[in-house]
Amino acid sequence: MTAMLDLPAAEVRSRLRTGDLSPVDLLEATLARIDERNPAINAIAHRDDRAARAAAEASAARWAAGSPLSDFDGLPVTIKDSINAVGTPWRHGSAAHAGVPDARIDTPPAARLKEAGAVIVAKTTMPDFGMMAAGVSSLYGVVRNPWNTDRNTGGSSAGAGASLAAGIGFGAVGTDIAGSVRLPAAHCGVVALKPTQGRIPHLPASTTRSPGPMARTVDEVIDLYRVIARFDPRDALALGSDVPDHLDAALSPTGLRFGVLTEVDPRFPLDPRVRDVLQSAADVLASGGADVTEFTAPFGAEPSDALDRVFQVRARTEWENIAPARRDLAHPAVADWAAAAAAYSATDHARDLGIVDGAQAAMQAATSEFDFVLAPVIPTPGFAADQPGIDTAHPLAHCTFTAWFNQTGQPASSVPFGLIDGCPVGLQIAGPRLSDQHVLRLSRWLEAHRPVTVGRPPLFAAAGGVR
């Protein structure tokens, strides 16, 4: 019954056009797969089967009439717990938020999905406040990686990565403030894009946090990008829509200058096996005609410490906004780490912001020496499912290769490129601001020239799963 979910999205669309498939069939298969597979991975935060069925039936009528709203009409998708959609709960990963009323508005990503006719089948799990690069939550428990349930999914779009790897949905929308779509994509063997800041609108407006499309392949990320990368005037920092659209055109690395980023914070050096995967991608790019040069970030640990303190202040602010009687419900890995921020003065915080701004400018200058950057997503192959991070006292500290592209506002993708101990390893392609289409097209080239077959997670391989 569920084999249709393992078809490429392009083939599903073709079958919807001919009537060989119905959006109702796709939804029922997706719900059945959630029932079958989610218990092992704990990726789903909320389901509203009734609303999803209504959306699927409306889509089926449009396809039957030959008037679909878009190529995404009728495809089942998920959105992250933190993305508001009318009538759905927002918990931000924390038991402390369990009493927050259901959403009364659709934030821009949810609004664009509904306008395109996509069927939002579920909301996905995340850690408390989005402040862990791991799949651990006081409300949802531990999210498990389909490739190895003892391994972490990364975060904070943990359930999004795990559900896609388990073959649930043709796309997922997460959010990314320090790597939160790229990290789970890398851990779970799927693809993600952290766009140019402002390219995909969201609420509230942010200079560093952005929604990001996640899917099984680069082409399917492109499908989702086309839907959600549209202007919304409610986001005061939103850019215009990304037009003209050249995403279908091939782009090779021939003649392009690639910087290979090998170190950001010396306290988180590359595991030699990750470095080998990075080198294999550099070699593939070079064989494709790229000029490839290694470089390291133009700063040491101090800016990373300052950025960690800025994140502490963010987390502590959310914690203090919770009713005192509920604060103890927040996960201690976040609450204890953020507690130090209670002692920071406004001057301390301003000083840290200045350090971060200086490092951001230095990173922007360093990357501008190249057309694009190739980088790891995480410095190690992975860590245990129940750990809040590689450094358990600082749950975002290991985001060293991802977080600075949020600060610079540059687009950066995550593409699976190898396997270590049977689990995927993702690599980033980052480009200048506004080069989202080029980043996606180069990501597709890199995906096509991957020297290994990533395949399906062994947990579900016998039953069929993602490619």
N, C-alpha and C positions, 0 to 999 in steps of 0.2 A: 504493500500500500504506500510506503513512504519512499520508494525508489525515485519517484519523480523529483524529490527534494535534492537529489544528488546530481541532477542535470545542470549544465551551465545555464545561467539566467537567460542568455540569448536564445537557447533552445526552448526554454519554458515560454518565452514571449512568442516564439514562432508557433508553438502548440496552442497558446491562448488565441492567437489570431485565427488558426484553422478550426478552433473549437475542440481539438483533441484533448485539451485540458481546460479546467474551469478554476477560477480563483477559489471557489468553494472547496474543490478537491484539494488544492494546495494548502488551504487553511486546515482542513480536517487532518491531512497528513502531517502538518506541522504540529498540531495539537497532540496527535498520537505520538509523534517523535519526542515531544517534550515529556509526555507521560513516561515514555520508555527510557529516555536517556538522562533527563535532568536529575533524577535521584542520585546518580553517581557523581554529578559535578556541581550541583547546587548553584546554577547560574541564573535562575529565573526568580525575580523579586515579586512580580505581580502579573496576574492574568485576568483579563476581562473577556472571556470567551463570547459572551453575548454581543458586546460591541464589535469584536473582531468578526463574528459571523455576519453581523449587519453590514460591515464594510465589505466583506467578501461577496455577499449577495449583490450589493450595489455595483461592485466591480464586474461581477458576472453579467449583469444586465447591460452594462456599458459595452463589454466585449461582444455580447450577442448582437448589440445594435451597431457594432462597428465604430464605436465612438469612445475608445479608451481615453482617459485623461493624459496619459503619458506611457512611455515604455515600462514604467514601474507599476502601472495600474494592476492591482491584484496580487502583487508579490508580498509575501509575509516578511516583516522586518521587526526588529526590536529597537527599543530606545533605553537609554540608561536611566536608572532610578532618579538621577538629578535633573532630568529633562522633563519639565512640566508639560502635561497633556491633559486636556479637560477630563475631569472625572477620575483621574488616576492619582494614587498616593505619591507624595514626595517624602522620602525618608532620609536622603543623603547618607545612606548606609548605616545609620545609627539608631539604636534602640531609644536613644534620648529624644528622637524626633517622632516617635510612634503616634503622638496625638495630633500632628499637624493636619489640618483639613485637606481634603482632596483638592487638586488644582482646578482653578476656574478659568484658566487661559491656556492656550497652546503657545508655547514658546516657538520662536521661528523654525527650528528643525522639525518639530511636530507639525506645525502648520504647513510647511512645505510638503512633508510626506502625505498628509491628508489631501492637499490640493492635487498631488500627483496620483491619488488613488491607491497608494500603498496601504497594506493591511497591517496595522500595528498590533502584533500578536501578543506582546509581552513587554514588561520593563525588566531590565537586567540588574543584577546585584553589583554592589560597590562597597568599599570600606568606608569607615566613619569619616565624614566631612570631605571625602575624596583626598584625604591627607596621608594615605599609605600607598606606596607603589607595590601593593600586594592585594590578594583576594581574601582579606580577613575583615570581618565585620561583627560588631556587637549585636546587630539585629539579624543578619542572615547567616552568620557562622562562616565557615571556611569554604570558599569556592575552589573547586579542584580542576586540575588541568587534564583534559581528555587524553593527552599523550602519556601521562603518568600521574595518577591521582595522588601520589605522594609529593608532587611538585607544585609549586606556586603558579598561578596564572599571571602574576603581575597585576598592576592596578594603575589607576583606580577603575578603569572600565573593565573590571575583571570578568563579570558575567557576560559582557559582550564578546570578549575574546573566546571564552570557554564555550558559549553557545554556538558561535560560528564554527569552531573546530569540531563540535559535536554534530554539525549539519543542521542546526536549527536556524532558519531564516536565510534570506538571500542578501541580507545586509544588516548592519547595526550602526546606530549613531551613539558614539560616546562623547566624552569631553576630555580635554587635555590641557593641563596647566603646568605639568613638569614632565610629561611623557605618557599621559594616561590613556591614550589610544595606541601609541606605538609600543609601549611596554607589554600590554597584554597580547597585542598582535605578534610580537616577537616570541613571547613565551608559548603561545598557542598555535603558531604556524599559519597565521592568516595575515592579511594586508591591511594597512591603515594609512591615513594621511592626517597629519596636523597641518592645517592650511595656513597660508598667510593670515596674520592676525586681522580680523575684520572681514575676511572673505566669506565665511559662513556665519551669519548673524546669530546672536544668542542674547539672552537676558539673565542678569543685568549685563550691560556692556562691560568689557574687560580689555585691558591692554595685554594680557598674558594668557587668559583661558579661552579656549575655542572649542566648539563642537568639531568632531572629526568623523568622516565616514570610515567604516570598517567592513570588510567582506572577505570572501574566500580567495579571490583573485584580484589582480590589478584592474582588469576590465570591469569587474563587478563593483569595485570601489569607484571607478569612473562613472558607472551608471548612477550610483548614489550621490556622488559629488554633483552631478548635473542637476539633481533634484534639490539639494539643500543649499548649494552655493548661489543663492539668489538674494537680492537685496531685500532688507526689511527695515522700514524707517523707525521701528521701535528700538533698534540698536543704534545708539548715537555714534558709535565708532564703526558702523558697517561700511564696507566698500561697496561699490557697484557690482552688478553681476559680472561674472568672468566671461566676457565675450570679446572677440569672436571665438567660437569653439573649434579648436584644432586637435581635440583629444583623440580623434580616430586616426590621425596621421602618424606614421611611424617616425621615431626619432632615434638615431644611433649616436653613440658617444664619439664618433669620428671627429677629431679636431678639437674636442672639448677638453678643458683643463679640469682635472679632478684632484682635489685635495683629500687625502686619506687621513682622517683624524684618529690618532692612536692614543692620545691621553688628554684628559681634562683635569681631573683631580688625582694627583699621584697616590692618594690613599686608596684609590680603587683602580689598580692597574688591570690591564686586560689579561684574562686567563689565556694561557698559550693556545688553547684549543679554539677560543673565540678569535684570537689573532690569526690563526690559520684560516678560518672561514673568511675573515676580513681580507686576508691576503689573496685568497682564491678569487674573491670578487674584484679586487684591484687588478689581478692578472687578466680576468675576463674583460674588464674595461680596457685595459691596455691592448689586449689582442683585438679589440674592436676599434682601435684607432685613437683612444683617449691618451692624453698626456697626464700621467699619474704621479703625484708627489705626496710623500708623507709630511704631516705637520702635527704639532701639538697645540693645545690651547695656550694663549698668550698670558696665562696667569696660573698661580698655584692654588693652594687650598683656601686662602683667605676669602675670595669671593664666594666660594661654595659654602663656607661657614656663614657668611653674611646672608646668602640666599636661604639657607636653612633657617636662620633666625627670622627672616621675613615670613617664611611659611609658618613658623611657630606662632607668630603674631596673628596670622590669618586664622589658624586653627583655634588659638586661644580666644579670639573674638567670637567665633561661632560658639564655642563652649560657654562663654560668659553670657551669650544671648539665650541660652537654654534656662528654663526655670530651675532654680537651685535644687529643688527636690528631685530633678531628673538628671542632673549632671553626672552622677555616679554611673549612669547607664552607658555613657560613652566608653568606647574601648580604651583601656588603660594605655595601650601602646601610643595612642594619639594624645590622650589627656595628659599623661605623664610627661611626654616629650614637649607638649605645648605649655606646660605649667611654668617653665622657665621664663616665658614671655611676660608673665605677670610682673616681673621685676625690671623689665626694660622700660626706660624712659622714652618720651617722645623724641628726645635728642638721639638716643641710642638707635631708635628705629629709622630716623632720618639719616643717620650716619650709615646704617646698613643699606638703605636704599641708594645712597650715593655710591657705595662700593659696588653694588650690583649694577648700577647704571654705568659705572666706569668699565666693569668687566664686559657688560653687554656691548659697549662701544668697541672695546678691544677685540671681542669675538667677531663682531661685524666686520671690522677692518681686516682681521686675519682671513676670514672666509671670502672676502671680496677679492683676494688674490687669485681665486679660482672661479670657474664657471659654476661648478657644483662640488658638493662635499659628499664623500662616502664615509660612513661612520658606523660603529657598533650601536646597538640599542642599549644593551646592558653589558657590563664588563665581564660577567660570568655566565656559564650556561644556564643557571637557575638556582633556586633554593627551595627549602622545604615548604609544603603547602600551608602550614600553620604559622610561619614566620611573618612578622610585619615588614620585614625588609632584610637586606644583607647585614646592615648595621641595625640591630633590633632596637637600639635606643634612639635612632634617628631614621624613621621609616621612609623618608624621601632621599636620604643621602646618596644612595647608589644611582639616582637618576642623572648622574653627572654628564652622560653623553646626550641626554634628551632635553634637559631643562633649559639649557642656554639658548636653544632655538625658539623656545617660548619667549624668552627675554628679547631676542632680536626680532621676533615676529616673522621669521623665515619659515617657508613651508618645508616640511620634512616627512618623508614616508617611512614605513617599515615594511620590508619585504623578506619573507623567509628565504634563506639562501643555503642553509646547511643543516646537518643533524649532529648532535653530540649526545652520546648515551641514549640514542633513540628519540631525543626531543629536539624540536626545531630551534634554529638560531636565526634571528632576524637582523637585518642590516638597514641602515638609514641612507636615503639619498635626500640631501638638503640643497636648496637653491636660494637665490636672492629673493627678496620680497616680490610678490606678484608673479612668481614663476611657477605657480601651482601646476599649470598644464604641462610645462616642461618636466617638472619633477615626476608627475604621473606617467608621462610618456617614456621617460628614462627608466622608471621603475618597471614598466611593462617590458622594456628591452632586457633589463637585468633578470627579471623573472623568466623570460624566454631562454636566456643563456645560462641558467642555473645548472651547475655540473652534476647535481644530485636530484633525485626525485623525492620530494618531501612526502607525498602520499597521504594516507589517512592515519588518524590516531589509532593505535592498536586496540584501544578499548572498544571501538566501534567498527573496526575494519571488516570483520567477518560479516557484519550485518549491512555493510555499505556505509559510506560516509563522505566527507568532503574529499576533493581530489588532492 
